[in-house]
Amino acid sequence: MLTYEGDTILTVGDSVPLIVTVTVGGEPVSHPRLQIVTSNMTVVGLSAGQDSLFALAQGKDTLTVRLQSSIFTEDAPTLIQPLRVRP
């Protein structure tokens, strides 16, 4: 299970840590490999190390986080998290 634990309402100019926890069978997974994308890179940007989000412009965006693992070939656990950036 993927859980987003960061802020969902940002202010233009904010830089916030990207916090996603991964659990399997109730146990935390350390150092999971995640694929992270935002639907609109003009509203919310992602740092090169994928550990921070940058609020670039006012609007709505969607953060998609997918667990990458050889165990999951088709239906990898995926998190869809709406974000909003205000002025």
CORMOFEN-V91619 format. One record per run of one state. SS is the DSSP state (H for helix, E for strand, - for the rest). FROM is the first residue (numbers start at 1). TO is the last residue. Records with the same first field share a line. If there is no record, write none. Layout:
SS = FROM-TO + FROM-TO
//
This chain:
- = 1-1 + 5-8 + 12-14 + 18-19 + 25-26 + 29-33 + 39-43 + 47-51 + 56-58 + 68-77 + 87-87
E = 2-4 + 9-11 + 15-17 + 20-24 + 27-28 + 34-38 + 44-46 + 52-55 + 59-67 + 78-86
//
